Every structure is written in C-alpha cells, then in structure tokens.
Amino acid sequence: MSKSTRFFEVIQLLRSATKPILAREIAAALEVSVRTVYRDIASLQAMQTPILGEPGVGYVMRKGYDLPPINLDVDEAEAIAVGLSLIARTGDAGLWRAAGRAARKLQEAAPGTRKLVTSSWGVGNTACVDISQIRLAIRRESKLNIRYRDAEGRETARIVWPLVMIYYVDNAMIVAWCEKRQDLRHFRLDRMAHCAFLSEDFKGQGDALIAQWEQTQKHDTVSTKDL
C-alpha cells in the first residue's frame, strides 16, 4: 500500500469512528506496523489535517473535514457497493480487504450504500417485483403496500417500511418494519405477489430502525427457506 493510500485510509477510519482509535487498531486495519501509523499521523498533522490525540490515548478527526467527492449517480454507487460485497465469493483475502477499503471510500461519496447488504454469494433474479423500485423506496423512506406469501403459500396484505436490501445465494430480500406485526421482519422478494408505493413515508425514522436491526439481527443467519 502506497503512502498516499495509507494517508487516505487513516483519514477514512478516523472520520467514520465514533470514539478515539488507538494506533494499534489502525495498524491492524491497514496491516502495517504501529510505528508506521505514528509516522503517517505525524505527517498528516504536519499537513494541517485536523487529527487530534496522542500515542496511548487514541486519535479522532475534527468534525467537518471533507475529502473530494466521487462523481457517481445513485445507481452507479449502488452497483459498485453490491459488486464490492460480492468479491468475498472469490476467496481472495487480499482482494476482499481491498474491496473493504474501496467500500469505505464509496460510503463517503454515497452514504446510502449502507442500505445495501450482500452475503458472500450471488443471487439470481427470481423476484416477482421490480427490485429497482424497492431500492428507490428504501432511499426515499417510502412505505410499501405488499401482498406476501409465506412458506405454506398463505397470502397476507402488509404495509411495510423498507429499510435494507439483502442479496443471498438463493434469493434477495428486504428488511422492513411491518405495521401488521409491529416488528422488524425479513421478506423474500420472490414471495411478493404485489408491491406498490404508498403516499405515506417514514422519513427520519429509518436510521433508528436500521441501527436496531444492526444491533439485534444483522449478524444472525437468516434462512430464506423459512420466510
């Protein structure tokens, strides 16, 4: 990794952190020595980069520090985010680490890509609904009216708040708040018989629900066969 790339990565790690980061934590993330991190931070501080902290205490980035944006439209950013996640299927650990670095850069330019989550394997297009419209609803925080069939073929009408799209090996699904169940639920796209936008939205409430899902369910294995 070149020095300029390391500088960028250090800045990205500090900007995304919610608490001070120790030099050894940065070193582990970038796979360099702690001494290299100390040198890089000293160089960045000498270039007037607003990094605060000291060895043994940790480092933080002063709020409001911006990097040049990447000029991508929404669909381009989402396509890159999904593609980077699918690199895990190659089994190339080095490439996967590089994809992680690229993903952090992309999230600075297009924060909405956080709402697209991909498993280690791909998925065929088996959905009965327009996936691009669901992604649009996620971005706009628009409520959806869906007709959904469960594993036994029973169909119910639901009003859902779409939060996150997940691409699995055998299907794609959304994480959504279900008004009928008053809880977070996973819905397979190929079991949606109908999906339509509603005039109502849930603007300003999506981030809190996503945080709740990330804390309680994101890392659990979800079997699409049972949904």
Secondary structure as UniProt FT lines:
FT   HELIX           3..16
FT   HELIX           23..30
FT   HELIX           34..46
FT   TURN            47..48
FT   STRAND          51..54
FT   TURN            55..57
FT   STRAND          58..61
FT   TURN            63..64
FT   HELIX           74..86
FT   HELIX           87..90
FT   HELIX           93..109
FT   HELIX           111..115
FT   STRAND          116..118
FT   HELIX           131..140
FT   STRAND          142..149
FT   TURN            151..152
FT   STRAND          155..167
FT   STRAND          172..178
FT   TURN            179..182
FT   STRAND          183..188
FT   HELIX           189..191
FT   STRAND          192..201
FT   TURN            203..205
FT   HELIX           206..216
FT   TURN            217..219
FT   HELIX           224..226
//
